[in-house]
Amino acid sequence: MKKWITMIALVTVVATAAGCAKTTTSSNGNSTESSNASASNDGQTDNASSNSGDGKAVELTFWGDWAGDGQKQFQTMVDAFNKSQDKIHVKYVLQQDLITKFLTAATSGGAPDVLLWDRWRTPLYAPKNVLHPIDDFMAKDGLNKDDFYGEALKELSNSDKLYGLPLTVDARALFYNKKLLADAGVTQPPTTWDELEQAAIKTTKWNGSKLEVAGFSLADNGLFNMYLQQAGGSMLTDDGKKTNFNNEKGLSVLEFWDRMLNQDKVYKVGFEQGLGEGTDAFATGKVAMTYNGPWMLSTYKKYGKDLDFGVVPPPAGPNGDKGGVMGGFGLVIPEASKNQEAAWEFIKWWTANKDNALLWAKTSLNIPGYKPALDDPFFKEDPLWQPFLDTLEFAKTRPAHPGYSVMETEALIPNLQLYQQKKQNAEDTLKKAQQRGDQQLADNEDVK
């Protein structure tokens, strides 16, 4: 969830399972803030001394797969922690193919002490006993679960055990180009599907058979879950064992897409890819409205007056239902770590301390999972943050079935692609996705 990406023209669909990977590239250059939080450990490392009897600092290894700006953001936090005390020293190690290397190390030695964790993986890997529960640590230090986003904690839990704390939380909100809407006579950003459709129609520009400005981006069919919630539906049945989108609510989503694509013609499949590699259609004024995450705020702000944009929560569906999908990362402790207490102190310092969570937010432009940090003027005084915070109040994480990601990427998304390419109708799309999806869920129900 950092991050879902455009799915229409891709041959593979693996990227949707990565949740929020886009946050790896966000940065606002605030690494100089580290000195402000260097002393904000509140004595949280006192228990770590038990890991080392010779007076030397405990050496922790922190694995993650964030490179580039993301690696710099992590290093800012690691440096701040290391400066805040002298009992624990953390080293960030960049790992490509993170999960494969972690699973190998978990059984053969060399496991890290702290691991960056895409939270949707928890139900798939926690039963394999490769992660260490943190419930005893939480109880010992008296941490209040209500200080964290409940959906994020739920995504880090399995069989009534908690395996980590949320590092980031994110959800999609609607970005809109103020100038394009105003020029088209749209005075307010949309709050419902009907308003979204009408605003998209008014802002779309065709030159003969050539689409010049799309009113609304329909490039990411990986957002089906969000639309389904807005239609009043859910991805899985109440018992969490079967798909639940082959019904009138799933059909209403596809009919909405069909109107926008083929009747209103506010978008054309492949439009954004056709603009050239690396071209952001929203930033260049080729798309009037699009769903995106908070990681894009820093990118779009860099355009200054050339891109006057606003953000609102996702428009509600036909019956007023709200819908959003929460993604994000956590920090976890591998079961094979030899320094679990010290690892906990580092995780707690970063994710359960207001000053340090705020330092992380300013450094990375991510929303932290620790709610008390959100009361700071950094969030309160910038109106662009509020729509995301509002969305997170009703956003839900993806279902905790271990086969869910496989179902979505191998059963649902390929059929949605065929539908948007007009290669099969709505009824067949939902039926085939249900049949294949239910099989995927059944095949992956028992994790071994």
N, C-alpha and C positions, 0 to 999 in steps of 0.2 A: 502497500500500500501501500519510503518513501514512495508509493507512486504507480497508477495504471496508465498505459499509453494507448495511442490510437491503434485500432485493431483492423480497420476495414481492409487495407491493402496488404496486410502482412500475410506471409505464407504460413508462419507459425503463430501460435497463440500462447506460448509459454509465458510471455511477459505479463499477462493479466494476473498470474498467480503471485507475482512479486509484490503485489499490494502497492506500496508507495515509493518505489525506487527513485522517483524524480528528486526527492529531497537530497540526494547525494550531491547535487550540483548547486544547491542554494548557498549563498554567502552574501553578507552585507558588509564585510570588511571590519566588523566590530571586535576583532580579536584583541584589540588594545584594552577592552573592558576587563580582561582577566585579572588585573591587579585589584579590581574592586571586590572580587569574591575570593581572593586568595586566602583570606582569614576566616571564611564563612563555613568552617567545618563543624562549629558548635561542639567540639570535643568528640566528634563522631568516630575517630580512629582509635580511641582508647583501648578497645577490645582487641585490636589487631596485634598487640604486642605478644599475645599468647602464641602466635605462629612462629616466633623467632626468639630463641633463648639467648642468643649471643649479642644482642644489642644492635645488630644490623637490620636495616630496613627489609621488610618482606618484599620480594620482587614479584610483581603481578604482570601477567601477559594478557592483553586485551586484544581480541581478534575482531576484525570487521572487514567489510568489503567496500567501504566508502573510500573512493580515491579522489584526486583532484581537490576541489574546494571542500568536499566532505571530509577528506583526510585532515585538512588544515583545521577544520572546525573541531574534529575530535582531538587533535593535538593541543588546541587551545584549552580544552577542558582537562586533558591529562596533565598539562603543564601547571594549570591552576591548582589541581589536586595535589600534585607533587610538591608544590611550593607551600601548601597550606599546613603541612605536617612533615615529620621526618621518620615515621614508622613504616610507611608503605611507599613503594616506588612503582609506578605503573608505566608500562611501555605499550604503545599501540603498534600492532603488527597488521599490515594490510594483507588480506588473503583473498585471492581470486578463487572462484569455485568453493566458497566458504563452507557450505554444508557438507560437501563430499570430504573435504579435508578434516572438518570437525568430527564427522562420524568415524573416519579412519583413526584419528588421534584419540577418540573416546575409548577405543578398544585396544590400541597398540601403544599408548603412551604419548606424551607430548601435548596433552590437551591444554587449551588456554584456561585462564582463571575467570575471565569475563568474556562474554560473547554477545555481539550485536545480534538481535533476534527479530526477524520479521514475524510478527506475532501470530499470523495465520498458521504458522507451522506447528504451533504448540500441540494441538490434538493429534498430529501425525507422529511427533517425535517424543513427547513426554512419556507415552507408554513404553518406549524403548529404554527407559531408565537412563537416559544420557544427560538429563537436566536435574539439578538439585532443587528441591522445594525450599521456599524461603519463609514459610509460615512461622517457623520457630524464631527466625530472625525478626520478623515483623512483630511478633508478640513480645519478645524480649525488649525491643526498643520502643514499644508502645506506639507504633505508627498506625495512623487512622486510615483505613481503606477509603473512607469518604473523601479524603483529600485528593484522591486520584479519580480519573474518569472510570466509572464502573464498567462500561463496555470494554475498555482497554484491559482492565484487570480480568474480566471474564475471558478475554481472548488469550490471556497468559495463564489460564487455569485449565486443569484437567483432573477429573475424578476428585473434586473438592480440594485440590492442592494448588497453591499459587507458585509459579515458577520464575517470576521476574517482576520488574516494575516498568511501567511505560516510559519510554524516552521521548517519543513524539506521538502526537495525535493529529490526524488530518481528515478532512472530508472535502468533497467537491462543492463549490458554490458557483453561481452564475456570474461570469465576468461580462460586462457590456461596454461597448464603445459609446460614450456619451454623445459625441458629435454625430455619429451615424444615426443614433436614435433620434436626436433632436432634429436633424435635417429631414428625417422621414416623418416628423410630426408626432413621434412617440414621446410623451411628456414624463412618463414614469416607467421605471424598469418593471418587467413582468413579475407577477406573484402567483399566477395560475397557468395551467397548460394553455387555456384559451388565449390569455394575454401574451404568452410566449409565442404562440402560433401567429397571432396578428402582428406582433412586433417584428417577427421574422419575415413575414410577407412584405411588410412595409419597407424594410431595410435591404431586401434582396435586390440586386441589380443584374440584369441580363443584357448582353449586347448581341442580339440575335440568338444564336445557339451557344454563345459563350457566356459562362457565368463569371461575372466580374467581382461581385461582392455577395457572399452568402449571408443570409440573415441569421442563421444559427448553424453551428457545427454539429453534425450527426456522425462524426468520424469514429467515435469510441463506443462501439456496441458492448464493450465490457461494462458499461454503466447500466446494463439492463436491470440489475438488482435494484439500483436506485429508482429507476422509473417504475419498477414493479411495486415497490413500497408506496410510491406516490399514487399508484392505481389502487392501493388498498390491499395488495397481495404480499406474499412472502415466498422466498426461494424454496424452502423445504416445508414439509408437513409438520404438524405440531410435535410429532414424536421424533422429528429430525432424521428420518430414515429414507424418505423419498422426496422427489422433486414436487413442487407445488405451483408450477407456472403454466401448465397446460390446461387453462381454464379461461373464463371470461376476463379475468384481470390481466393475465398474460396477453390475451388477445387484444385488449384495449391499448397496451403498450405498442404492439406491432401495428395496429391500425393508426395510432398517433404518428408513428414513424412514417408509415406509408403516406399519410396525408401530407406531411411535411416534405417528403422526398419526391413523391410522384404527382401529387395534385397541386400543392402550393409551390413546389419546386424551389424551396428556400436553400437547398443544398444539393450537391451532386457527389455521388460516391467517387472517392479518389481525388476530389477537388484540391485538398490541401497538399497531398503528395505531388500533384501536378504543378505546384508553385515552385518546386525546386528544393533540394535537400537543405535542411537547416533553416528554411524560411518559416517564420511563425506567422500564420495567417491572421491571427488576432492582432498581433503587434503591428503588422503592416497594413491594417485596415481592410483586409480581404474577408474577414469574418466579423460580423457585428456583435454576436453573442456566442459564448462558449463556456462549457464547464471546465474548471480547472481547480487546482489546489493552492493552498497558501504559499507553497514553495515558489510560485510564479510571481508573487508580489514584488520581490526585489528585481526580477528581470523586467517586468513591465514598468516599474517606477523609473528605471534608467532611461526610458524614452521621453520622460519629462512632458513638456507641452505637446509633443508630437503624438502622444497617446493619452488622451484624457479618458480615463476609464473608471468604472465603478464596479462594486461587487454586491450581490444580494444572495440570500439563501435560495436553495433550489425551489422553483415554483411548485405549488401544490397541485395535486392531481384533480380529476373530474369531481370527486366528492370531498375535496378539501384535505385529503391525506397528505402529510408531509413525508418525505423520504430522503435519506442520506446514508452513505456507507462510510463508517469510520475505518481508517487504515492507520498504519504507523508501526513503529519499532519499539522494542524493549531491550533491556539489558538482563541477561540471565547468567547463572553460574553453572558450568558443566559439573556433572556428578564426579568426573575424574579429576577435577581441580584439587590440588594439594593445599590450597590456601583459601578455603571457602569463607572463613570469617573475614579475612582481609578483603576478599573480593566483595563481600557484602558491604563493608565499610565504604568502598569506592562507589558502588552502585547507590547506596543510600545518600552519600554526599552529593552525588550528581542529580539524582531524580527525586529526592525527598527533602530537599532544602530549598526554601524560597529563593534565596540569593543566587544559589548555584543554578537552579532551574532557569532563573531569569537571565543569568549570564549565558546559558546555553541558547535561550531564545534569541538574545541579541546577536550572538555569534553566528547562528545558523539560520535565523528567520524561520524556525520551526515552532509550532505550538507545543509546549512541554506538557507531559501527562500529569504534572503536579498543579492542581487547581489554584492554590494560594498565590502562585506566581502571576496569575492572570489578573490580579487586582492592581498590578503596577501600572503607572502612567504610560509605560511603553506600549501596552495593549489598549488601555482606556482612552488615550488621547489620539490614537490613529484609527479613524472610522473604518478603514479597510479590513481591520482584524475582526470587527464585530460580526459581520455576516458569517464568518467561519465559526466563531464561538457560538453564535446562535444555532448554526447547523449542527454542531457537535452535541447540543442538548437533546436532539432527537435522532441523531445518526446511530445506526446499529452496525456492529461488526459482522463480518461474514459468518455463516453458521459454523459451529465447531465440529462438524463431522470430518473425520480424517480424510475422507474421499471427496470433500467438497471442491477443492481446487482442481482436482482431476476432472470432476463432473463439469465444472464451468468451462475449463479450457479445452477439453476434448469432446464434450457432448453439446453444450449450449452454444458457445461462441462460433464454431464452424457452421452450425445451422443458421445462426443469426446472420452470418456473412452471406450465405446463400440467399437468404430472404432479402437482404438489402440489395443484393445484386440481381434481384428479380428472377432467380433460378428455381425458387419454390415458393408456394403460398404460405400464408400465416398458419393455417391449420396444420399443414404437413410439417412446418418448421417446429412448432411446439410439440407435436406428437413424436417426431423423430428425436428431438432433444430430450423429451421425457423418457422414451424407451432406452436410449443410450445412457442418459444420465442416471436413471434408476439402477441400471446394471453397474455403472461405475461406483455408485454409492455402496451397493451390496458387495462388490468385489473388494472394496477398500475399507469395509466397516471394522474388521478386526486387524489391528496393527500388531505386527510381530517383529 
